[in-house]
Amino acid sequence: MKIPDIKSLTSRVETQRVAILSKIKRLKREDPFATDDRAIIVEPGTDASALFSHEKTIVLENQLKRDLTEIEVALTKIKKGTYGLCERCHEAIDVARLEVKPAAIYCMKCENELEKKKR
């Protein structure tokens, strides 16, 4: 079994974290309804395309926040020395998987089982 290069994977995870934070900031700036006063969203005459853009922004932002949570978990696991272990079966996650998705918290077997349960 190939041993993971923790320094390289840590660097990639941290780079992903910075990129996601940057994307979230950009989405918030571009959101036509980036205000605490959500009452304007339901005002008569609200531009439908602006409203659609806002809804799309919210969906993207929520996905980025989920990705960010995975990355934060990976960084915590790196600090604790438990990085690369599946959260479900506690077996080592294949290095090839970590290289593709450095923030992976499940091995492929467990990931596939969890996906089947979701459907």
Buried (B, 14 or more C-beta within 10 A) or exposed (E): EEEBEEEEBBEBBBEBBEEBEEBBEEBEEEBBBEEEEEEEBEEEEBEEEEBEBBEEBEEBBEEBEEBBEBBEBBBEBBEEEEBBBBBBEEEBBBBEBBBEBBBBBBBEEBBEEEEEEEE
